[in-house]
């Protein structure tokens, strides 16, 4: 299933569930719920990542804390990370050529989102949110100079929507679509400049396990 189909499916399910008769929810005050997560992100800088790693998507692993108020409003604080090794490359007439020099890329997002959890329908809770994050990005290669390597960070914007399935009073699993826009890191040099790709964000399908009410 493609990310676009996942996005369409989750949005449709959220609208359906939000319009369906809702089960009563008691006011529960604040709830602090830790979670672990895995996400598969398709980068907006498709040509840059495909040239270096022969793929447009990468897997992030992480975790965080979800804070809910009366099971309606929520705040997420999360951190994740991915690391991948490919090759340096350049573009010529729109075609990418690798040069055989190893290239290691690491990215660590720290993200803050807030949003609204719709009324629970059976065991399913749709939610929508937005926020901001700080994205740390590193590139390094053997024999490269400090000017050729990259160690930068920049703020970005976040939009998300998904559903949480309550399997037990104290445990649930969630799936959502997570869109990020991160300018200011790519596009100033190297392959990303040649490809005119300036956004380090993209769209991701995220899955997580949540502990707590």
C-alpha positions as CSV (number, residue, x, y, z in Angstrom):
1,X,0.0,0.0,0.0
2,X,1.4,3.4,-1.0
3,X,1.6,6.3,1.4
4,X,-1.0,8.2,-0.6
5,X,-3.5,5.4,-0.2
6,X,-2.7,5.2,3.5
7,X,-3.3,8.9,3.8
8,X,-6.7,8.6,2.0
9,X,-7.7,5.7,4.0
10,X,-6.9,7.2,7.4
11,X,-8.6,10.5,6.5
12,X,-11.7,8.7,5.3
13,X,-11.8,6.6,8.5
14,X,-11.4,9.7,10.7
15,X,-14.3,11.5,9.0
16,X,-16.5,8.4,9.2
17,X,-15.8,7.8,12.8
18,X,-16.2,11.5,13.7
19,X,-19.6,11.5,12.1
20,X,-20.7,8.2,13.7
21,X,-22.6,8.0,17.0
22,X,-20.0,8.3,19.7
23,X,-19.8,6.3,22.9
24,X,-19.9,8.4,26.1
25,X,-16.5,9.4,27.4
26,X,-16.0,10.5,31.0
27,X,-13.8,13.4,31.9
28,X,-10.5,11.8,33.0
29,X,-8.2,14.8,33.7
30,X,-4.6,14.5,32.6
31,X,-3.2,11.2,31.4
32,X,0.6,10.7,30.8
33,X,1.1,7.9,28.2
34,X,4.6,6.8,27.0
35,X,4.9,5.2,23.6
36,X,7.3,3.6,21.2
37,X,7.0,4.1,17.5
38,X,8.3,3.2,14.0
39,X,7.7,5.2,10.9
40,X,8.5,4.9,7.2
41,X,9.1,8.3,5.7
42,X,9.1,9.2,2.0
43,X,11.3,12.2,1.6
44,X,10.2,15.3,-0.3
45,X,13.8,15.4,-1.7
46,X,13.2,12.2,-3.7
47,X,16.0,12.7,-6.3
48,X,18.6,13.5,-3.6
49,X,17.9,10.4,-1.5
50,X,17.3,8.1,-4.4
51,X,20.7,9.0,-5.9
52,X,22.6,8.4,-2.7
53,X,20.7,5.4,-1.2
54,X,18.7,3.9,-4.1
55,X,15.5,4.5,-2.2
56,X,13.2,7.5,-1.5
57,X,12.1,6.4,1.9
58,X,13.8,5.6,5.2
59,X,12.8,4.0,8.5
60,X,12.8,5.9,11.8
61,X,12.7,4.4,15.3
62,X,11.8,6.4,18.4
63,X,9.4,7.1,21.2
64,X,7.9,9.8,23.4
65,X,5.2,10.9,25.7
66,X,1.6,11.5,24.9
67,X,-0.3,13.8,27.3
68,X,-4.1,13.9,27.1
69,X,-6.7,16.1,28.8
70,X,-10.0,14.4,29.4
71,X,-9.2,12.1,26.6
72,X,-9.9,14.9,24.1
73,X,-7.0,17.3,23.7
74,X,-3.4,15.9,23.4
75,X,0.2,17.0,23.4
76,X,2.9,14.7,21.9
77,X,6.6,15.0,22.6
78,X,8.7,12.6,20.6
79,X,12.2,11.9,19.3
80,X,13.3,9.5,16.6
81,X,16.4,8.6,14.5
82,X,17.5,7.0,11.3
83,X,21.0,6.3,10.0
84,X,21.9,5.1,6.5
85,X,25.1,4.6,4.5
86,X,25.1,5.1,0.7
87,X,27.4,6.8,-1.8
88,X,28.1,10.4,-2.8
89,X,26.6,11.2,-6.2
90,X,26.2,14.0,-8.8
91,X,23.6,14.9,-11.4
92,X,24.3,15.2,-15.1
93,X,21.5,16.2,-17.5
94,X,19.0,15.0,-14.8
95,X,20.7,11.6,-14.4
96,X,22.4,10.6,-11.1
97,X,25.9,9.1,-11.1
98,X,27.5,7.6,-7.9
99,X,31.2,8.2,-7.4
100,X,32.0,5.3,-5.1
101,X,32.7,7.4,-2.0
102,X,30.7,6.2,1.1
103,X,28.2,8.7,2.5
104,X,26.7,8.3,5.9
105,X,23.5,10.3,6.7
106,X,21.9,10.6,10.2
107,X,18.7,12.5,11.1
108,X,17.2,13.1,14.5
109,X,13.8,14.8,14.8
110,X,12.6,16.2,18.1
111,X,8.9,17.0,17.6
112,X,6.0,18.7,19.5
113,X,2.5,18.3,18.3
114,X,-0.9,19.2,19.8
115,X,-4.4,18.3,18.6
116,X,-7.8,17.0,19.2
117,X,-9.0,13.4,19.8
118,X,-12.6,12.8,18.6
119,X,-15.2,10.9,20.6
120,X,-14.4,7.3,20.9
121,X,-16.4,5.0,18.6
122,X,-16.3,1.5,20.0
123,X,-12.5,1.1,20.6
124,X,-11.4,3.5,17.9
125,X,-10.3,7.2,18.5
126,X,-9.5,9.4,15.5
127,X,-7.3,12.4,16.0
128,X,-5.9,15.4,14.1
129,X,-3.0,17.6,15.1
130,X,-0.2,20.0,14.1
131,X,3.0,21.3,15.6
132,X,6.7,22.0,15.1
133,X,10.0,20.2,15.4
134,X,13.7,20.6,15.5
135,X,15.5,18.4,12.9
136,X,19.2,17.6,13.3
137,X,20.9,16.4,10.1
138,X,24.5,15.0,9.5
139,X,26.4,14.0,6.4
140,X,29.9,12.5,6.6
141,X,32.3,10.7,4.3
142,X,35.8,9.4,4.6
143,X,38.5,11.8,3.6
144,X,36.0,14.7,3.4
145,X,36.9,18.1,4.7
146,X,34.8,19.9,7.3
147,X,33.3,22.1,4.5
148,X,32.2,19.0,2.6
149,X,30.4,17.4,5.5
150,X,27.1,18.6,6.9
151,X,26.1,19.1,10.5
152,X,23.1,21.3,10.7
153,X,19.7,21.7,12.4
154,X,16.5,23.6,11.5
155,X,12.9,24.0,12.6
156,X,10.0,22.5,10.7
157,X,6.3,22.3,10.6
158,X,4.1,19.2,11.2
159,X,0.6,18.1,10.3
160,X,-0.8,14.7,11.3
161,X,-4.0,12.6,11.4
162,X,-4.7,9.1,12.4
163,X,-6.5,6.7,14.7
164,X,-5.8,4.9,18.0
165,X,-7.2,1.5,18.7
166,X,-7.8,0.7,22.4
167,X,-6.9,-2.9,22.9
168,X,-7.2,-2.6,26.7
169,X,-7.8,0.1,29.3
170,X,-4.1,0.5,29.7
171,X,-2.8,-0.2,26.2
172,X,-3.5,0.9,22.6
173,X,-1.9,0.9,19.2
174,X,-2.0,3.8,16.8
175,X,-1.5,4.5,13.1
176,X,-1.2,7.9,11.5
177,X,0.0,9.9,8.5
178,X,2.6,12.5,9.5
179,X,3.6,15.3,7.2
180,X,6.7,17.5,7.8
181,X,8.1,20.5,6.0
182,X,11.7,21.2,6.9
183,X,13.4,24.0,4.8
184,X,16.8,25.4,5.5
185,X,19.1,22.4,5.5
186,X,19.1,20.9,2.0
187,X,19.5,22.8,-1.3
188,X,22.5,25.0,-0.6
189,X,25.2,22.7,-1.9
190,X,26.0,19.3,-3.5
191,X,23.4,17.0,-5.0
192,X,20.4,18.6,-3.4
193,X,21.4,22.0,-4.8
194,X,21.8,20.4,-8.3
195,X,18.3,18.8,-7.9
196,X,16.8,22.1,-6.5
197,X,15.4,20.1,-3.6
198,X,15.2,22.2,-0.4
199,X,12.8,20.3,1.8
200,X,14.1,17.7,4.2
201,X,10.6,16.7,5.3
202,X,8.1,14.4,3.7
203,X,5.2,12.2,4.4
204,X,5.4,9.2,6.7
205,X,3.2,6.3,7.9
206,X,3.7,5.9,11.6
207,X,2.8,3.1,13.9
208,X,3.1,3.2,17.7
209,X,2.3,1.3,20.9
210,X,0.9,3.4,23.7
211,X,0.8,2.5,27.4
212,X,-1.8,4.3,29.6
213,X,-5.5,5.2,29.7
